[in-house]
């Protein structure tokens, strides 16, 4: 696809610190400042997407038409008149129909996963197959499943209907062979696409190679020298489901035409994101921390979940004990528990899902207040159920109540919470959501931004705020790649939202743009509480307030992600087991 200079200029939405000149079919640019940027309109992204769609689909359409033509030829060439062959062909057709059904199901599932969740590592799939699914909400997928069932039945009925019509004319023999070939091709194509989509080749390579990353860089918080200030600060840690800087507008450092999270953007810009101060900055998520449980471990313990090594055996399956989820790590919960902190983890879903309750109970003896607990305590009716349990509107109100109770004790507290309304796909539309944008997810993001900001403002009005540090962080990037592609943000340098509010002593970084990951949030959070960490390292993370380079800065993201997915003797023997 080509755009002439004059045509391309029509798609500019905004040009900052750039001068340009159009002469016939040539456009020339020249930067006039330190941060030259050209912001394209949404129409340009749509043009690119349409071209990409056609460019990638045309070869398949041509091959499909050729294969259909082959079917017509086979029907003519392999005509049969012997009645005794009908029974054998009927059984053969049943087998062909089953093959087609399997192929359709596989391809339908792959297309859905690819368009809505992007590249999914096979290790992540294995991890979720190994872990209990208690508390999983699949109601949002009923429509998708229903369409898949109808499509499969429709294709199979159509295939068999054509067979019956041809059988009457005694021209069905070639058609049966064609259907068998079609079923096998669909299954083969799905297999090849699965290898690409789930990174099966890379998965094999990772599981057959080893890394010394942990031996060389891991710092055990249990033995590290950690010194707390005389007056210990409270911590309020807010995990925002799938929240990323991408949702801000381009002028603020995001990727969107409009800012869907203006309140969160303002909070981040006024506080600490470890940027140069001009644009939003955030954390990269790493291999093994691209989904919620992996993200929780990364941010609180400085290690991801190595999906290639985790199994029912290493996690004790149903997590019946309270410390069998990465029992060898020493997390922020363990550190604060030793210092006498009261700790709570509040979520609007079932804590049993993916072992979250086990992790927080086993690492700091958190009181886990989840969806079942809310029903038991009478906070919500026994039969109440929306989305994954109950919505964030209620979560923030319960958070205010619980924080007020913790503050009354007079002892330092760590209150950690996880929102859920912005979970893929599409998010949950609550009563507070407004109909501002065309896309449902954009409206949910805007609603989440308002609710989170209102919650922060409430905290800042409380007496305990002066001695309280707030950390706000997305757990990981959204898995809804369909939404990201539709917004023209596929090529954007996506980062997890992160900001520190009211650190000890008004602590500020040196104003340099840091390249960091969610692993670095663990020591950085403790540092924001006024804690001194010898060497400025914990887990695989680095205190961002220090001048020590992060692993991302030292080695680059590609190398780091590759090493994190390899087998590690240290990880297996010292972190997965106690």
N, C-alpha and C positions, 0 to 999 in steps of 0.2 A: 504494500500500500504506500502511495506517495502523496504528499501534499505540496503543492506549489507554495512559494513564500507568501503570496497574497492570501491564499486559502488558509494556510496555517495561522496567520495572524488573526483570523476571525475567531479562532478558538481561545485566544488569550483572555483570561478573566482579569488578571492583574499582573503587572510587571513592576518589580521592586528593585531599585538600584541596577537597572539594566537599560541600556539604550539599544534600539534596533532600527533597522532600515530595510524596507522592502523595495526591491528593484526587479520588476517583472516576476520571474519565477525563483528569484534568489532572495533569501532573508539573511541579514548579518546582524550579529549581536556583539555588544561590548559592555562588560561590567563597569559600573560606575561607583561601586562601593565594596565593602568587605563581604557582604552577604547577598550577592545577586541571586534573584529568584524569579522564575516565570511560572505563574500559576495558570494551569489550563482549566477550561470549563468542563462541566460534566459531559457535555455533548462530545468533547474530544475523546473522553474515556469510553463513551458508548460507541463511537466510531471504531476505536481500536478493538473493543470487545467483539463487535459485529464482524470485523475483518478476521479476527482470531478464530471466531466460531466457524465462519465459512471456510477459511483456509485449512482448518483442521478436519472439517467434516466432509468436504467435497470428495476426497479420495475414497472415503468409506461409502458414500452415496454411489459413486461410480462402480465400486466393487460389488455393492449390493445389487445394483441393476444388472450387472454382468452375471451375477450368480442366479438371479431370477430368470434371465435369458437362458442360462444353462439348464434350468429346470424345464423350460418349455421344450428344449431340444431333447432332453432325456425322456420326457413323456412321449415324444414322437418316435424316437429311436427304439425305446424299450417297450413297445406296445405288446401286450400278451392277449391271447384269446382262450387259453386253456382254463376251464372252470376249476379244475382240481388245484390250481395254484392259489386260489383266492384265500383259503384258510391260512396258508403260510404267510402270505403277504399281510393279512390282518394282524397276526402276531408281530410281524416285523414292524408294521406301522405303529402298533402300541409302544414298542420299544423306542422307535424314532420319536414318538410324541413325548415320551418320558425324557429323552435326551434334550429335546427342544425346551421342555419345561424347566429342566435343571439349568440349561444355558441361559434362558430368559431371566430366571431368578438371580443367578450369579451376576449377570451383566446389569440388571436393574439395581441390585445392591451396590455394585461398584460405581455405577454412574452417580447414584445418590451420595455415596460416601465421598467421591471425588469432588463433586460440585459443592457439597455442604461442609466438608471437613478437611479438604485439602489432602496433603500427603500424611498418612497415618503410619507411624513406625510399627512394624510387626511386633516388636517387643511390648509396645503399649497395649496392643490387642491381647497378647499372651498374658500380660499382667492382669487385665480386667477379667479374663477367663479364669484366672487363678484365684481371684479374690471374690468374697461374698458380694452379692448384688442386693442385699437388704437395703431398702430405702430408695432404690432406683425408680425414677419416674419415667415411664415410657408412653404416657398418655398423649404427648405431643407427636408421637410417631404412629398413632393409630391410622391417621389418614394416609401416610406413606405406605404402611403395610397393606392397607386396604387397596390402594391403587396397584401395588405390586401383585396382589392376589388376583385382582380383576384382569390385569394385563396378561398374567400367565395363563389363566383360564381361557381368556379370549383368544390368545395365540394358539393354544392347544386345540380348542374347539374348531377354530378356523382351519387349522392344518388337517384335522380329521374330517372336517366337512368337505374339503376339497378332495380328499382321498375317496370318500363315498361317491362323490359326483363322477370322478374319473373311473372308479370301479365299474360303474354302470356302462361306461363306454369301452371297458376292457383296456384302458390306457393308464392303469395305476402303477404298473411295475417300476417304471423309471421315476415316478414321483416319490415312491417309498424310499428308493435309494437316495434321491435328492434330499428328502427330509432327514434321513439318517446323517448325511454329510452336513446338513445345516446344524443339527443338534451338536455334532462333534466339533464343528468350527466355533460355535457359540461358546462351548465349554473351554476349548483351547484358547480362544481369545480372552475369555474371562481369567483363565489361569495366567496368561502372559501379563495382562493388566494388573492382576493381583500382585504378581512379583514386583512390578514397577510401583504400584500404589502403596504397598505395605513394605517396600524396601527389603524384600526377602534376601536379596544378594548381600546387601549391607549387613543384615541381621546375621547371616551365616558368617560373614567375615568378623563381625564383632565378637560372636560367641566362640570363635576359634583364634582369638588373639588376646593379648594381655597388656595391661597398662601399669605403670608405676607412679601414676599421678598422685595417688593417695599416700604412698610411701614418701614421696618427695614434697608434698604440699599440704597434706591434711594435718590440722592442729586439733588435738583432742581437748575439748573444753573442760573435761574433768580434771586434767592435769595442768592446764594452762594457768598462768598467773593472772587472776582477775580481781580487781580491787574496786569496791563500791564506795561512793561518797558517804559521809557521815549521815546525811539526810537522804534517804532513798526516795527516788521519784516513782510515781505511778506510771504505768504504761497502758495505753489504750491502743490496741492493734486492730485495724479494720481491713480485712481481706475483702476486696471488691471483685466479685465474680467476673472473670473475663474482661476486666477493665484495662484498656491500653491507651497510650497517647495518640494512637491513630485516629481516635474519634474527635479530636480537636480539629479546628480549621488549620489551613496551611500557614496562615499568618502567625499562628501560635506554635507551629512546629508539628502539627498533626497532618492528616492526609485528606481531610474532608473539605467540601466546598463550604459547608456551614459547620459551626462548632456545636456538636451535639452534647458536649459536656462543659459548658461555659463556667459553671460554678466550680467544678473540679479543676479546671484550667486555672482559674483565678487563685484558688487555694495553693496550687502547686507553684505558680509564678511568684506568689508572695512569700513562700516558704522555701524549703530546701529540696531540690531535685538533683543536685550535683551537676548543674549545667553552668554554662558561661553566663547565664542570666538573660539571654536574649530569647531563647526558645525553650519549650518543654524538653526535658530529658527523662529517660526512664531506664528500666532494667531489661536486659535481654533474658528470656527464659532459655534454659539449657536442656539438653537431652535428659529425659527422666523427670523433668519438671514442667511438662507441657500440658498436664492435666492436674486437677485440684489436689489430690493427695500427694503427688510428687512435688507440687508447688509448695504445699504446707511444710513438707520436710526440708525443701531447699531453703526456704526463707527463715525457718526457725532452728535448723540444725546445720545448715551449710553443706548439705549433701543431697543429691537427687535420689530418686528411686531407680536403681539400675534394673530395668525391666527384664534384662536377659538373665539375671541371677535370682530374681524374686520368684517364689513359688508358694504353693500351699504349705509345703514343709517349712520353708524359711519364715513364713508369716504365721504358722500354726493355724492355717485355714480359717476357722471361724472366730479367731481372736478371743478365745474364752478367758485368757488371762489378761492382766492389765499392763503388762510390759513385754510384749512380744512383737512389737512393730519397731524394727531397727533398734533393738535393745542396747546395742553397743554405742550408739551416738549419745552425745551430751548436748542437749538442745537448750534454747533460751529458757524453756520451762524448767529444766533441771537446774539451771543456774539461779533463776529467781526463786525457786522452791527452797534452795539451800539458804537463801537470804531472808526467808520468812515471808515471802509474798503470798497473798491469797490470790488464786488464779481461777478464771472461768473461761470456758469456750462456749459461745452461743451461736447456734445455727438453726435455720428454719426447716431443715431436712433431717433425715434419720442419721444419727452419728455413726451407726453401724456400717453405713455404706463406705466401702474402700478402707475400712479400719481406722477412721478418723477418731472415734472415741477411744479406741485402744491406744493410739499414738499419744493423745493428749493426757489421758489418765496415767499412762506409763511414763510420761516425761514431764513431771511437774505436778502430778495429782490434781489436774484441773477438774473443776466441777463442770461436767458436760451437760449443758442445757440445750437439748435438741427437740425435734418435733414430737417424739413420744413423750418426753418429759413435760412439754407444754400441755399435752392432753391430760397427763396424770395430775398435774398441778392445777388444772382447771383454767389455765390461761386461754385455752381455746376449747370449743366443744369437742366431745369425744369423736364425733363423726366429721369433723372439719378437715378438709383436704383440698388444697389447690396447689398446682404446679408440683413442687417437690415436697410440700408439707404445708407450710404457711408462708405468706408473702413478706417482702421486706418492710412494708408499711408497719406490720405488727412487730417485726424483728427490731426495728429501731425504737419502738415504744418499750418493748421488753428490755432492750439494752439500757435505756434511761433508768428504768426501775432497778435493774441489777447493779448498775454502776453506782447509783445512789446508795444502795445497801452496802456495797463494798467500801465505799468512801466513809461510811459511818463507823466502820470498825476501828479506824485510826491506824490501821496497819497498811503497809504498801500493798498495792494490788496490781495485777496484770489481767486486764479484761480484753479478751480476743474474740472477734466475731467474724462471721463469713456470710456475705449476702448471697442471693441466689437468683433474683429476678432477671438478671442479664445473662443467664445461662443459655447456651445454644440449644435449639435454633429458634430464633424469633423472639426469645424472651417472654416474660409474663407481663401482661397488661393489667395493672392494678387500678383501683379507683382513683388514684392520684395522677395517673398518666393522662397527658393531654394529646390531642390529635394534631400535632404540629407539622409532622412530616409524612411523606408518602409511605415510607417503610415502617413497619411495626417495630423493628428492632431499634431504629433511630429514636422513636418515641419512648421506648423502654430505657434506652441509655440516658436520654434527657431527664426522664423521671428519676432514675437512679442518681444522677448528678445532683439534682435538687434535694433529694432526700438525704444524701450523704452530707451535703453542705449544711443543711439545716441541723443535722445531728452534730456536726462540728461546732456550729454556732451555739447550740445548747450547752455543749461541754464547756465552751469558753466563758459562759455566763455563770458556771458553778464555782463554789468556793475552792474546791480541790484543784481547779485547772492550773493554778500557779505552779503547783508541784507535779504536774502531769505532762508527759510527752505523748504525742499522738503520731502513730505511723499509719499511713494509708497506702495500700498496695493492691494492685490487681494480682490475682493469683497466677494467671497465665494469659496468653493471647487467646482471643476467641477462636473456637473451632469452626465457626460459621464462615467458611471460605466463600460460600455463595454470596453472603452479604458483602464481604470485603471486595470480591470481584465486581459486584454490582456498583460499588462506590468508587471503582477505579483505583483501589488502594493496594492491589496485588504486589506491585513493585516497590511499595513504600518500606522504609527501614523501620519495621514495627517493633515497639518496645512496650513492656508492661508499665502501667502507671505506678508512680512511686513518689511519695513526698513525706518529709518529716516536719511536724509542727510542734513548736515550743520545746526544743531540745534544752538540755541542762545548760544554764548560764548563757542562753541565747547563742549557743554554739553555731558557727558557720564554717563552711568549707572555704577553700582558697579561691573559689570562683572559676576554677578550671573545669572544662568539659570532661567528665569522667566516662569511660566505657566500662560498664559493670553489668553483672548478672544478678539474678535473684539469690544466688549463693552469698553475695556480699551483704545482703540485708541483715543477716544474723549478727555479725559483729558490729555493724553500723548502728543497729537498734540499741544494742547495749551501750555503745559509745554515746548515743544521743541521750541516754539516761545518766550520763556523767560517769560511766564506768571506765576504768583504765584497764586496757588489755595489753599485756606485754607482747610485743612483736606485731600488734595490730591485726592478728589473724586468728580466726576460729573456723573450724570445719575446713571447707575449701574457700571460705570467704575472706574478704579484706575490709577493714574499717575504712569507709570512704572519706571520713574526716581526716585520715592520715595521708601521708604522701606515698604510701606503699602502693606499688602497681597491682592491679587486680590480675587474675589469671587471664581474663579477656584482653587486658591491655598488654600483658606480657607475651601471650601466645596466639591471640586471635580466636575468634569464635569458632571457626571451622575446626581447628585443631582441638580446642577444648571440648566441643560437642562429640567429636570422634572418640577421644580418650575416655569420656564419661560413659560411653556405651560399651566399652571393652570389659572383658573379665578382669577382676582385680582380686588377688589373694587377700589383700588387706581388707577390702570391702566385705568379702565373704566371711572371713574368719573373725574380724573384730567389730563389724558394724551390724551385719545380719544376725549374728549370734552374740549372746551376752558373755 
